[in-house]
Amino acid sequence: MASATLFRTVSRYSFRTASRLNSVASSGRSLRFSSHFTPAHEYAQVDGKIATCGITDFAQALLGDIVYVDLPEVGDEVEKGDSIGSVESVKAASDVYAPISGTVTEVNEALADEPGIVNNSPEEKGYFVKIELTDESELEDLMTPESYKEHCEKESEAH
């Protein structure tokens, strides 16, 4: 019972974060900014042609304390669905997949020394990579913040 409550809280937090970020976009500060999510709990926060990618708050909560993050190299070409690294926690290890295709333009070097940043700020300071999109139409296949919230709620009920 407590587990289901935790998952509902986590999914609401991820949704609030995405909604807040999207409200910044609609306020005129960054009209091209939008958030997209995969069913496997990766996100792509898009600003122009650059997507900031990582795992969602829901995913980090499922993993527990993260102790290691493996990242690709700047300049790597990735296809949507390719592994862009891995994350290890005290509970499990998991691959992280590219939510979109493109070229890695930046990796979050801070995660090498402090992988726990992902636990504390997964959708902001704990991002994994920035990718320059090669096919913006791939974003249409990803979930909106609203549909991701529903997805998380259904997964929470299953646990």
DSSP file with accessible surface (Angstrom, degrees, kcal/mol):
  #  RESIDUE AA STRUCTURE BP1 BP2  ACC     N-H-->O    O-->H-N    N-H-->O    O-->H-N    TCO  KAPPA ALPHA  PHI   PSI    X-CA   Y-CA   Z-CA
    1    1 A M     >        0   0  188      0, 0.0     4,-1.9     0, 0.0     5,-0.1   0.000 360.0 360.0 360.0 -47.2    0.0    0.0    0.0
    2    2 A A  H  >  +     0   0   83      1,-0.2     4,-2.4     2,-0.2     5,-0.2   0.866 360.0  58.1 -63.4 -33.7    2.8    2.5    0.9
    3    3 A S  H  > S+     0   0   56      2,-0.2     4,-2.4     1,-0.2    -1,-0.2   0.927 105.1  48.3 -62.2 -44.6    4.5    1.5   -2.3
    4    4 A A  H  > S+     0   0   15      1,-0.2     4,-2.3     2,-0.2    -1,-0.2   0.903 110.6  52.1 -63.9 -38.4    1.5    2.5   -4.4
    5    5 A T  H  X S+     0   0   69     -4,-1.9     4,-2.5     2,-0.2    -1,-0.2   0.926 108.7  50.7 -63.8 -42.1    1.3    5.8   -2.6
    6    6 A L  H  X S+     0   0   86     -4,-2.4     4,-2.8     1,-0.2    -2,-0.2   0.941 110.5  48.7 -59.3 -47.2    5.0    6.4   -3.3
    7    7 A F  H  X S+     0   0   17     -4,-2.4     4,-2.6     1,-0.2    -1,-0.2   0.895 111.2  49.7 -64.1 -38.6    4.6    5.7   -7.0
    8    8 A R  H  X S+     0   0   82     -4,-2.3     4,-2.3     2,-0.2    -1,-0.2   0.926 112.1  48.6 -64.9 -41.3    1.6    8.0   -7.2
    9    9 A T  H  X S+     0   0   61     -4,-2.5     4,-2.3     2,-0.2    -2,-0.2   0.934 112.3  48.8 -62.7 -44.1    3.5   10.8   -5.5
   10   10 A V  H  X S+     0   0    9     -4,-2.8     4,-2.6     1,-0.2     5,-0.2   0.926 110.8  49.5 -63.6 -43.8    6.5   10.3   -7.8
   11   11 A S  H  X S+     0   0    1     -4,-2.6     4,-2.3     1,-0.2    -1,-0.2   0.910 110.9  50.1 -66.1 -35.9    4.3   10.3  -10.9
   12   12 A R  H  X S+     0   0  106     -4,-2.3     4,-3.0    -5,-0.2    -1,-0.2   0.915 110.0  51.5 -65.7 -38.5    2.6   13.5   -9.7
   13   13 A Y  H  X S+     0   0   76     -4,-2.3     4,-2.7     2,-0.2    -2,-0.2   0.946 110.5  47.4 -63.4 -46.5    6.1   15.1   -9.1
   14   14 A S  H  X S+     0   0    0     -4,-2.6     4,-2.5     1,-0.2    -1,-0.2   0.919 113.8  48.2 -60.3 -42.1    7.3   14.2  -12.6
   15   15 A F  H  X S+     0   0   43     -4,-2.3     4,-3.1    -5,-0.2     5,-0.2   0.936 111.2  49.9 -65.0 -43.0    4.1   15.6  -14.0
   16   16 A R  H  X S+     0   0  139     -4,-3.0     4,-2.9     2,-0.2     5,-0.2   0.922 111.3  49.7 -61.9 -41.9    4.4   18.8  -12.0
   17   17 A T  H  X S+     0   0    3     -4,-2.7     4,-2.5     2,-0.2    -2,-0.2   0.956 114.4  43.8 -61.2 -48.7    8.0   19.2  -13.1
   18   18 A A  H  X S+     0   0    0     -4,-2.5     4,-2.7     1,-0.2    -2,-0.2   0.915 114.4  50.2 -64.0 -40.7    7.0   18.8  -16.8
   19   19 A S  H  X S+     0   0   37     -4,-3.1     4,-2.3     2,-0.2    -1,-0.2   0.913 110.9  49.3 -64.4 -41.2    4.0   21.0  -16.4
   20   20 A R  H  X S+     0   0  114     -4,-2.9     4,-1.7    -5,-0.2    -2,-0.2   0.934 112.2  47.9 -63.4 -43.8    6.1   23.7  -14.8
   21   21 A L  H  X S+     0   0   24     -4,-2.5     4,-1.5     1,-0.2    -2,-0.2   0.909 112.4  49.1 -64.5 -39.3    8.7   23.5  -17.5
   22   22 A N  H  X S+     0   0   38     -4,-2.7     4,-2.2     1,-0.2    -1,-0.2   0.850 106.3  56.7 -69.5 -30.7    6.0   23.6  -20.2
   23   23 A S  H  X S+     0   0   61     -4,-2.3     4,-1.1     2,-0.2    -1,-0.2   0.868 102.8  55.2 -69.1 -31.1    4.4   26.6  -18.5
   24   24 A V  H ><>S+     0   0   39     -4,-1.7     5,-1.0     1,-0.2     6,-0.7   0.934 107.6  50.9 -61.6 -41.5    7.7   28.4  -18.8
   25   25 A A  H ><5S+     0   0    9     -4,-1.5     3,-1.2     1,-0.2     5,-0.3   0.925 110.9  46.3 -62.9 -43.3    7.5   27.7  -22.5
   26   26 A S  H 3<5S+     0   0   96     -4,-2.2    -1,-0.2     1,-0.2    -2,-0.2   0.664  98.5  71.5 -78.0 -10.8    4.0   29.1  -22.8
   27   27 A S  T <<5S-     0   0   65     -4,-1.1    -1,-0.2    -3,-0.5    -2,-0.2   0.543 115.0-108.6 -80.0  -6.4    4.9   32.2  -20.8
   28   28 A G  T < 5S+     0   0   44     -3,-1.2     3,-0.4    -4,-0.3    -3,-0.1   0.326  94.1 107.9  99.9  -8.7    7.0   33.5  -23.8
   29   29 A R  S   <S+     0   0  191     -5,-1.0    -4,-0.2     1,-0.3     2,-0.2   0.850 101.5   3.4 -71.2 -33.1   10.4   33.0  -22.2
   30   30 A S    >   -     0   0   28     -6,-0.7     3,-1.7    -5,-0.3    -1,-0.3  -0.609  68.2-178.3-152.2  86.2   11.2   30.0  -24.5
   31   31 A L  T 3  S+     0   0  136     -3,-0.4    -6,-0.1     1,-0.3    -2,-0.1   0.690  81.5  54.8 -65.2 -18.8    8.4   29.4  -27.0
   32   32 A R  T 3  S+     0   0  173      2,-0.0    16,-0.6    -6,-0.0     2,-0.3   0.390  81.6 111.7 -97.4   6.4   10.1   26.3  -28.5
   33   33 A F  E <   +A   47   0A  37     -3,-1.7     2,-0.3    14,-0.2    14,-0.2  -0.624  36.6 154.6 -87.2 132.2   10.5   24.4  -25.2
   34   34 A S  E     -A   46   0A  37     12,-2.2    12,-3.5    -2,-0.3     2,-0.4  -0.992  33.4-129.9-152.8 156.3    8.5   21.2  -24.7
   35   35 A S  E     +A   45   0A   3     -2,-0.3     2,-0.3    10,-0.2    10,-0.2  -0.893  22.2 179.9-112.4 139.7    8.8   17.9  -22.7
   36   36 A H  E     -A   44   0A  30      8,-1.9     8,-2.6    -2,-0.4     2,-0.3  -0.972   7.5-159.9-137.2 150.6    8.3   14.4  -24.1
   37   37 A F  E     -AB  43 143A   1    106,-2.0   106,-3.3    -2,-0.3     6,-0.2  -0.943  10.4-140.0-136.2 150.5    8.5   11.0  -22.4
   38   38 A T    >   -     0   0   13      4,-2.5     3,-1.9    -2,-0.3     4,-0.1  -0.713  31.7-115.0-100.7 159.5    9.0    7.4  -23.3
   39   39 A P  T 3  S+     0   0   82      0, 0.0    -1,-0.1     0, 0.0   103,-0.0   0.767 117.4  62.2 -62.9 -21.5    7.1    4.5  -21.7
   40   40 A A  T 3  S-     0   0   60      2,-0.1    57,-0.1    57,-0.0    -3,-0.0   0.276 123.5-104.1 -88.7  10.4   10.4    3.3  -20.3
   41   41 A H  S <  S+     0   0   11     -3,-1.9    15,-2.6     1,-0.3     2,-0.3   0.785  75.3 134.6  74.3  32.9   10.7    6.6  -18.3
   42   42 A E  E     - C   0  55A  12     13,-0.2    -4,-2.5    -4,-0.1     2,-0.3  -0.799  38.2-153.3 -99.5 154.2   13.2    8.5  -20.3
   43   43 A Y  E     -AC  37  54A   0     11,-2.4    11,-1.2    -2,-0.3     2,-0.4  -0.892  15.8-159.7-126.6 158.9   12.5   12.2  -21.1
   44   44 A A  E     -AC  36  53A   0     -8,-2.6    -8,-1.9    -2,-0.3     2,-0.7  -0.948   6.4-165.9-135.0 110.9   13.5   14.7  -23.8
   45   45 A Q  E     -AC  35  52A  14      7,-2.9     7,-2.7    -2,-0.4     2,-0.4  -0.912  21.2-154.4 -97.8 110.6   13.1   18.3  -22.9
   46   46 A V  E     +AC  34  51A   5    -12,-3.5   -12,-2.2    -2,-0.7     2,-0.4  -0.767  25.6 172.3-100.7 130.1   13.3   20.1  -26.3
   47   47 A D  E >  S-AC  33  50A  70      3,-2.8     3,-1.8    -2,-0.4     2,-0.4  -0.926  72.1 -50.1-131.8 103.6   14.5   23.6  -26.8
   48   48 A G  T 3  S-     0   0   14    -16,-0.6    85,-0.0    -2,-0.4    -2,-0.0  -0.543 122.6 -20.3  68.8-122.2   14.8   24.3  -30.5
   49   49 A K  T 3  S+     0   0   91     -2,-0.4    84,-2.8    -3,-0.1     2,-0.5   0.332 121.1  89.7-100.2   4.8   16.9   21.5  -32.0
   50   50 A I  E <   -CD  47 132A  57     -3,-1.8    -3,-2.8    82,-0.2     2,-0.5  -0.904  56.1-164.8-110.1 129.1   18.5   20.4  -28.7
   51   51 A A  E     -CD  46 131A   0     80,-3.0    80,-2.8    -2,-0.5     2,-0.6  -0.951  11.1-149.0-112.1 125.2   16.9   17.8  -26.5
   52   52 A T  E     -CD  45 130A  22     -7,-2.7    -7,-2.9    -2,-0.5     2,-0.3  -0.844  28.9-168.4 -88.9 124.7   18.1   17.4  -22.9
   53   53 A C  E     +CD  44 129A   0     76,-3.2    75,-2.7    -2,-0.6    76,-1.8  -0.890  24.1 112.8-124.9 149.0   17.6   13.7  -22.1
   54   54 A G  E     -C   43   0A   1    -11,-1.2   -11,-2.4    -2,-0.3     2,-0.3  -0.922  61.6 -56.5-177.3-160.5   17.7   11.5  -19.0
   55   55 A I  E     -C   42   0A   7     71,-0.3   -13,-0.2    -2,-0.3   -14,-0.1  -0.776  53.0-114.4-104.0 152.0   15.5    9.4  -16.7
   56   56 A T     >  -     0   0    0    -15,-2.6     4,-2.3    -2,-0.3     5,-0.2  -0.229  26.3-106.0 -78.5 169.2   12.4   10.7  -15.0
   57   57 A D  H  > S+     0   0   16      1,-0.2     4,-2.1     2,-0.2     5,-0.2   0.873 122.0  58.0 -60.8 -37.5   11.7   11.1  -11.4
   58   58 A F  H  > S+     0   0    0      1,-0.2     4,-1.8   -48,-0.2    -1,-0.2   0.937 107.4  47.1 -58.6 -45.5    9.5    8.1  -11.5
   59   59 A A  H  > S+     0   0   12    -18,-0.2     4,-2.2     1,-0.2    -2,-0.2   0.923 110.5  50.1 -64.8 -45.5   12.4    6.0  -12.9
   60   60 A Q  H  X S+     0   0   23     -4,-2.3     4,-2.0     1,-0.2    -1,-0.2   0.882 108.8  53.4 -64.5 -33.6   14.9    7.1  -10.3
   61   61 A A  H  < S+     0   0   17     -4,-2.1    -1,-0.2     1,-0.2    -2,-0.2   0.896 109.4  48.5 -67.1 -37.8   12.4    6.4   -7.5
   62   62 A L  H  < S+     0   0   53     -4,-1.8    -2,-0.2     1,-0.2    -1,-0.2   0.885 113.6  47.6 -66.3 -37.8   12.0    2.8   -8.8
   63   63 A L  H  < S-     0   0   23     -4,-2.2    28,-0.8     1,-0.2    29,-0.3   0.821  96.4-154.6 -73.5 -32.8   15.8    2.4   -9.0
   64   64 A G     <  +     0   0   15     -4,-2.0     2,-0.3    -5,-0.2    -1,-0.2  -0.513  57.3   8.4  85.8-159.8   16.6    3.7   -5.6
   65   65 A D  S    S-     0   0  111     -2,-0.2    25,-1.8     1,-0.1     2,-0.4  -0.355  75.9-140.2 -62.4 117.4   20.0    5.2   -4.7
   66   66 A I  E     +G   89   0B   7     -2,-0.3    23,-0.3    23,-0.2    53,-0.1  -0.655  27.3 171.5 -84.7 129.6   22.0    5.6   -7.9
   67   67 A V  E     +     0   0B  83     21,-2.6     2,-0.3    -2,-0.4    22,-0.2   0.538  62.3  23.6-114.8 -13.4   25.6    4.8   -7.5
   68   68 A Y  E     -G   88   0B 111     20,-1.7    20,-3.0    47,-0.1     2,-0.4  -0.971  52.8-170.1-157.4 139.2   27.0    4.8  -11.1
   69   69 A V  E     -G   87   0B  10     -2,-0.3     2,-0.5    42,-0.3    18,-0.2  -0.999   8.6-159.5-131.3 128.7   26.1    6.3  -14.4
   70   70 A D  E     -G   86   0B  72     16,-2.9    16,-1.5    -2,-0.4    14,-0.1  -0.935  17.7-172.3-106.6 129.6   27.7    5.4  -17.7
   71   71 A L        -     0   0   32     -2,-0.5    14,-0.2    14,-0.2    36,-0.1  -0.850  20.9-113.4-122.8 157.7   27.4    8.0  -20.5
   72   72 A P        -     0   0   20      0, 0.0     2,-0.3     0, 0.0    -1,-0.1  -0.103  41.1 -92.8 -75.5-176.6   28.2    8.1  -24.2
   73   73 A E    >   -     0   0  136      1,-0.1     3,-2.0    34,-0.0    31,-0.2  -0.730  40.2 -98.9 -97.7 148.4   30.8   10.4  -25.8
   74   74 A V  T 3  S+     0   0   85     -2,-0.3    31,-0.2     1,-0.3     3,-0.1  -0.418 113.6  33.0 -60.0 135.7   30.2   13.9  -27.2
   75   75 A G  T 3  S+     0   0   43     29,-3.2    -1,-0.3     1,-0.3    30,-0.1   0.216  83.8 139.7  97.5 -14.7   29.9   13.5  -31.0
   76   76 A D    <   -     0   0   65     -3,-2.0    28,-3.0    28,-0.1     2,-0.5  -0.395  49.6-135.0 -62.4 137.7   28.3   10.0  -30.8
   77   77 A E  E     -E  103   0A 128     26,-0.2     2,-0.4    -3,-0.1    26,-0.2  -0.830  27.7-171.5 -91.3 130.2   25.5    9.5  -33.3
   78   78 A V  E     -E  102   0A   9     24,-3.2    24,-2.6    -2,-0.5     2,-0.3  -0.942  15.4-146.8-126.4 146.7   22.4    7.8  -31.7
   79   79 A E    >   -     0   0  116     -2,-0.4     3,-2.9    22,-0.2    19,-0.3  -0.847  43.2 -86.2-104.6 148.4   19.2    6.4  -33.1
   80   80 A K  T 3  S+     0   0   66     -2,-0.3    21,-0.1     1,-0.3     3,-0.1  -0.282 119.7  23.0 -51.7 128.0   15.9    6.6  -31.2
   81   81 A G  T 3  S+     0   0   45     17,-3.1    -1,-0.3     1,-0.3     2,-0.1   0.240  92.3 128.6  94.3 -11.9   15.9    3.5  -29.0
   82   82 A D  S <  S-     0   0   72     -3,-2.9    16,-3.0    16,-0.2    -1,-0.3  -0.456  70.2-101.3 -70.6 150.1   19.7    3.0  -28.9
   83   83 A S  E     - H   0  97B  60     14,-0.2    14,-0.3     1,-0.1     3,-0.1  -0.526  35.2-177.7 -69.0 130.0   21.3    2.6  -25.5
   84   84 A I  E     -     0   0B   4     12,-3.5     2,-0.3     1,-0.3    13,-0.2   0.184  62.7 -53.3-112.5  14.4   22.9    5.9  -24.6
   85   85 A G  E     - H   0  96B   7     11,-0.7    11,-2.6   -14,-0.2    -1,-0.3  -0.943  58.2 -97.6 147.1-167.6   24.4    4.6  -21.3
   86   86 A S  E     -GH  70  95B  21    -16,-1.5   -16,-2.9    -2,-0.3     2,-0.4  -0.962  14.5-146.7-147.1 162.6   23.4    2.8  -18.2
   87   87 A V  E     -GH  69  94B   1      7,-2.8     7,-2.7    -2,-0.3     2,-0.4  -0.994  10.4-161.9-134.0 135.7   22.5    3.5  -14.6
   88   88 A E  E     +GH  68  93B  83    -20,-3.0   -21,-2.6    -2,-0.4   -20,-1.7  -0.974  12.9 173.4-120.6 138.2   23.3    1.4  -11.6
   89   89 A S  E     -G   66   0B  14      3,-3.3   -23,-0.2    -2,-0.4   -25,-0.1  -0.734  51.3 -93.4-128.8-179.8   21.6    1.6   -8.2
   90   90 A V  S    S+     0   0  101    -25,-1.8   -26,-0.1    -2,-0.2   -24,-0.1   0.737 126.8  39.0 -68.6 -17.9   21.7   -0.3   -5.0
   91   91 A K  S    S-     0   0  144    -28,-0.8     2,-0.3     1,-0.3    -1,-0.2   0.784 125.0 -19.4 -98.4 -36.6   18.6   -2.2   -6.4
   92   92 A A        -     0   0   49    -29,-0.3    -3,-3.3     2,-0.0     2,-0.4  -0.975  49.5-118.3-162.6 170.2   19.3   -2.8  -10.1
   93   93 A A  E     +H   88   0B  72     -2,-0.3     2,-0.3    -5,-0.2    -5,-0.2  -0.956  33.2 177.4-121.8 145.4   21.2   -1.8  -13.2
   94   94 A S  E     -H   87   0B  58     -7,-2.7    -7,-2.8    -2,-0.4     2,-0.2  -0.998  28.2-121.3-150.0 142.8   19.4   -0.6  -16.3
   95   95 A D  E     -H   86   0B  75     -2,-0.3     2,-0.4    -9,-0.2    -9,-0.3  -0.526  24.6-140.2 -75.0 153.0   20.2    0.7  -19.8
   96   96 A V  E     -H   85   0B   2    -11,-2.6   -12,-3.5    -2,-0.2   -11,-0.7  -0.969  18.8-150.6-115.9 131.0   19.1    4.2  -20.7
   97   97 A Y  E     -H   83   0B  91     -2,-0.4   -14,-0.2   -14,-0.3   -43,-0.1  -0.791  19.8-107.1-110.1 147.7   17.7    4.6  -24.2
   98   98 A A        -     0   0    3    -16,-3.0   -17,-3.1   -19,-0.3   -16,-0.2  -0.521  19.8-158.3 -69.2 123.7   17.7    7.6  -26.6
   99   99 A P  S    S+     0   0    2      0, 0.0     2,-0.3     0, 0.0    -1,-0.2   0.702  78.6  18.8 -75.6 -15.3   14.2    9.0  -26.8
  100  100 A I  S    S-     0   0    0    -21,-0.1     2,-0.3   -18,-0.1   -19,-0.1  -0.923  84.4-104.1-146.4 165.6   15.2   10.6  -30.1
  101  101 A S        +     0   0    2     -2,-0.3    33,-1.7    34,-0.3    34,-0.6  -0.683  62.9  86.5 -93.3 149.6   17.8   10.3  -32.9
  102  102 A G  E    S-EF  78 133A   1    -24,-2.6   -24,-3.2    -2,-0.3     2,-0.5  -0.991  72.2 -48.9 161.2-160.5   20.7   12.8  -33.2
  103  103 A T  E     -EF  77 132A  31     29,-1.6    29,-2.9    -2,-0.3     2,-0.5  -0.916  47.3-120.1-112.5 130.5   24.2   13.7  -32.2
  104  104 A V  E     + F   0 131A   1    -28,-3.0   -29,-3.2    -2,-0.5    27,-0.3  -0.563  34.8 172.6 -68.9 118.9   25.3   13.9  -28.6
  105  105 A T  E     +     0   0A  53     25,-2.8     2,-0.3    -2,-0.5    26,-0.2   0.617  63.8  11.1-102.9 -17.6   26.4   17.5  -28.1
  106  106 A E  E     - F   0 130A  75     24,-1.4    24,-2.6   -33,-0.1     2,-0.4  -0.976  57.0-157.2-159.4 142.8   27.0   17.4  -24.3
  107  107 A V  E     - F   0 129A  12     -2,-0.3     2,-1.5    22,-0.2    22,-0.2  -0.936  34.2-112.4-118.4 150.3   27.2   14.9  -21.5
  108  108 A N    >   -     0   0   13     20,-2.4     3,-1.7    -2,-0.4     4,-0.3  -0.646  33.8-176.9 -83.7  89.0   26.6   15.7  -17.9
  109  109 A E  T >> S+     0   0  133     -2,-1.5     3,-1.5     1,-0.3     4,-0.6   0.756  73.2  73.3 -59.9 -26.5   30.1   15.2  -16.5
  110  110 A A  H >> S+     0   0   43      1,-0.3     4,-2.3     2,-0.2     3,-0.6   0.806  84.9  67.1 -61.1 -26.1   29.0   15.9  -13.0
  111  111 A L  H <4 S+     0   0    0     -3,-1.7    -1,-0.3     1,-0.2   -42,-0.3   0.755  87.9  66.6 -69.3 -22.3   27.3   12.5  -12.9
  112  112 A A  H <4 S+     0   0   71     -3,-1.5    -1,-0.2    -4,-0.3    -2,-0.2   0.912 115.8  26.4 -63.6 -40.9   30.7   10.7  -13.0
  113  113 A D  H << S+     0   0  142     -4,-0.6    -2,-0.2    -3,-0.6    -1,-0.2   0.756 136.9  29.0 -92.1 -28.2   31.6   12.0   -9.6
  114  114 A E    ><  +     0   0  123     -4,-2.3     3,-2.0     1,-0.1     4,-0.2  -0.575  59.0 163.8-134.9  72.1   28.1   12.5   -8.1
  115  115 A P  T >  S+     0   0   19      0, 0.0     3,-1.9     0, 0.0     4,-0.4   0.786  70.6  76.3 -62.8 -21.8   25.6   10.0   -9.7
  116  116 A G  T >> S+     0   0   25      1,-0.3     4,-1.8     2,-0.2     3,-0.6   0.644  71.6  83.3 -64.2 -13.3   23.2   10.7   -6.8
  117  117 A I  H <> S+     0   0   30     -3,-2.0     4,-2.8     1,-0.2    -1,-0.3   0.872  83.7  61.3 -56.5 -33.6   22.4   14.0   -8.6
  118  118 A V  H <4 S+     0   0    0     -3,-1.9    -1,-0.2    -4,-0.2    -2,-0.2   0.892 104.1  47.7 -61.6 -37.9   20.0   11.9  -10.6
  119  119 A N  H <4 S+     0   0   24     -3,-0.6    -1,-0.2    -4,-0.4    -2,-0.2   0.884 117.8  41.0 -68.1 -37.9   18.1   11.0   -7.4
  120  120 A N  H  < S+     0   0  138     -4,-1.8    -2,-0.2     1,-0.2    -1,-0.2   0.783 137.9   6.1 -82.9 -29.0   17.9   14.6   -6.2
  121  121 A S    ><> +     0   0   14     -4,-2.8     5,-3.5    -5,-0.2     3,-1.4  -0.365  68.8 161.5-153.9  62.7   17.2   16.4   -9.5
  122  122 A P  T 3 5S+     0   0    1      0, 0.0   -67,-0.2     0, 0.0     6,-0.1   0.819  79.4  40.4 -62.8 -33.3   16.5   13.8  -12.3
  123  123 A E  T 3 5S+     0   0    5      4,-0.1   -67,-0.1   -69,-0.1    -5,-0.1   0.259 129.6  22.1-104.3  13.7   14.8   16.2  -14.7
  124  124 A E  T X 5S+     0   0   78     -3,-1.4     3,-1.1    -6,-0.1    -3,-0.1   0.245 134.9  10.9-135.9 -90.1   17.0   19.2  -14.2
  125  125 A K  T 3 5S+     0   0  157      1,-0.3    -7,-0.1    -8,-0.1   -15,-0.1   0.736 123.4  62.1 -70.3 -22.1   20.5   18.9  -12.8
  126  126 A G  T 3 <S+     0   0    0     -5,-3.5   -71,-0.3    -9,-0.3    -1,-0.3   0.144  71.0 136.5 -94.2  21.2   20.6   15.1  -13.2
  127  127 A Y    <   -     0   0   34     -3,-1.1   -73,-0.2    -6,-0.2   -16,-0.2  -0.238  44.7-149.8 -62.8 157.4   20.1   15.0  -17.0
  128  128 A F        -     0   0    1    -75,-2.7   -20,-2.4     1,-0.3     2,-0.3   0.890  62.4 -11.4 -94.3 -53.3   22.4   12.6  -18.9
  129  129 A V  E     -DF  53 107A   0    -76,-1.8   -76,-3.2   -22,-0.2     2,-0.4  -0.945  49.7-129.4-145.0 164.9   23.0   14.1  -22.3
  130  130 A K  E     -DF  52 106A  58    -24,-2.6   -25,-2.8    -2,-0.3   -24,-1.4  -0.983  28.9-166.8-118.0 133.8   22.0   16.8  -24.7
  131  131 A I  E     -DF  51 104A   0    -80,-2.8   -80,-3.0    -2,-0.4     2,-0.7  -0.982  20.5-134.9-125.3 131.1   21.3   15.6  -28.2
  132  132 A E  E     -DF  50 103A  90    -29,-2.9   -29,-1.6    -2,-0.4   -82,-0.2  -0.764  37.1-122.7 -82.4 118.6   20.9   17.7  -31.4
  133  133 A L  E     - F   0 102A   3    -84,-2.8   -31,-0.2    -2,-0.7     3,-0.2  -0.338  29.6-177.6 -65.5 140.2   17.8   16.3  -33.1
  134  134 A T  S    S+     0   0   83    -33,-1.7     2,-0.3     1,-0.2   -32,-0.2   0.583  81.4  30.8-107.1 -18.0   18.0   14.9  -36.6
  135  135 A D    >   -     0   0   67    -34,-0.6     3,-1.8     1,-0.1     4,-0.3  -0.759  59.2-175.7-144.0  92.7   14.3   14.1  -37.0
  136  136 A E  G >  S+     0   0  101     -2,-0.3     3,-1.6     1,-0.3     4,-0.3   0.746  79.8  73.9 -62.0 -21.9   11.9   16.3  -35.1
  137  137 A S  G >  S+     0   0   56      1,-0.3     3,-1.4     2,-0.2     4,-0.3   0.758  80.6  73.0 -65.8 -20.4    9.0   14.1  -36.3
  138  138 A E  G X  S+     0   0   25     -3,-1.8     3,-1.5     1,-0.3     4,-0.3   0.786  82.8  70.0 -62.8 -24.9   10.1   11.4  -33.8
  139  139 A L  G X  S+     0   0   21     -3,-1.6     3,-1.4    -4,-0.3    -1,-0.3   0.808  85.5  67.6 -62.3 -27.6    8.8   13.6  -31.0
  140  140 A E  G <  S+     0   0  160     -3,-1.4    -1,-0.3    -4,-0.3    -2,-0.2   0.751  94.8  56.8 -64.8 -23.4    5.3   12.8  -32.2
  141  141 A D  G <  S+     0   0  121     -3,-1.5    -1,-0.3    -4,-0.3    -2,-0.2   0.575  94.9  85.5 -83.0 -11.8    5.8    9.2  -31.1
  142  142 A L  S <  S-     0   0   19     -3,-1.4     2,-0.2    -4,-0.3  -104,-0.2  -0.484  85.3 -99.7 -90.5 163.6    6.6   10.3  -27.5
  143  143 A M  B     -B   37   0A  32   -106,-3.3  -106,-2.0    -2,-0.2    -1,-0.1  -0.536  27.6-128.5 -82.6 147.7    4.1   11.0  -24.7
  144  144 A T     >  -     0   0   66     -2,-0.2     4,-2.8  -108,-0.2     5,-0.3  -0.373  36.9 -98.4 -78.2 168.0    3.0   14.4  -23.6
  145  145 A P  H  > S+     0   0    6      0, 0.0     4,-2.2     0, 0.0     5,-0.1   0.908 125.8  50.7 -56.4 -38.2    3.3   15.3  -19.9
  146  146 A E  H  > S+     0   0  101      2,-0.2     4,-1.9     1,-0.2     5,-0.1   0.933 112.5  43.5 -67.1 -46.0   -0.4   14.5  -19.5
  147  147 A S  H  > S+     0   0   39      1,-0.2     4,-2.3     2,-0.2    -1,-0.2   0.865 112.6  54.1 -70.4 -31.2   -0.2   11.1  -21.2
  148  148 A Y  H  X S+     0   0    0     -4,-2.8     4,-2.7     2,-0.2     5,-0.2   0.916 105.5  53.3 -66.6 -39.7    3.0   10.3  -19.2
  149  149 A K  H  X S+     0   0   63     -4,-2.2     4,-2.4    -5,-0.3    -2,-0.2   0.942 110.2  47.2 -59.1 -46.1    1.2   11.2  -16.0
  150  150 A E  H  X S+     0   0  107     -4,-1.9     4,-2.3     1,-0.2    -1,-0.2   0.909 110.4  53.1 -61.7 -41.8   -1.6    8.7  -16.9
  151  151 A H  H  X S+     0   0   42     -4,-2.3     4,-2.2     1,-0.2    -2,-0.2   0.925 110.5  46.8 -58.7 -46.2    1.1    6.1  -17.8
  152  152 A C  H  X S+     0   0    0     -4,-2.7     4,-2.6     2,-0.2    -1,-0.2   0.888 109.6  53.5 -65.6 -39.4    2.8    6.5  -14.4
  153  153 A E  H  X S+     0   0   56     -4,-2.4     4,-2.0    -5,-0.2    -1,-0.2   0.918 109.3  48.7 -63.1 -40.6   -0.5    6.2  -12.6
  154  154 A K  H  X S+     0   0  140     -4,-2.3     4,-1.4     1,-0.2    -2,-0.2   0.913 112.4  48.2 -65.4 -41.5   -1.4    3.0  -14.4
  155  155 A E  H  X S+     0   0   54     -4,-2.2     4,-0.9     1,-0.2    -1,-0.2   0.879 109.2  54.0 -65.9 -36.3    2.1    1.6  -13.5
  156  156 A S  H >< S+     0   0    0     -4,-2.6     3,-0.6     1,-0.2    -1,-0.2   0.901 106.2  51.7 -63.4 -39.9    1.7    2.7   -9.9
  157  157 A E  H 3< S+     0   0  140     -4,-2.0    -1,-0.2     1,-0.2    -2,-0.2   0.841 105.0  57.2 -65.7 -31.5   -1.6    0.8   -9.7
  158  158 A A  H 3<        0   0   87     -4,-1.4    -1,-0.2     1,-0.2    -2,-0.2   0.737 360.0 360.0 -71.0 -25.0    0.1   -2.3  -11.0
  159  159 A H    <<        0   0  117     -4,-0.9    -1,-0.2    -3,-0.6  -155,-0.2   0.296 360.0 360.0 -87.5 360.0    2.6   -2.2   -8.2
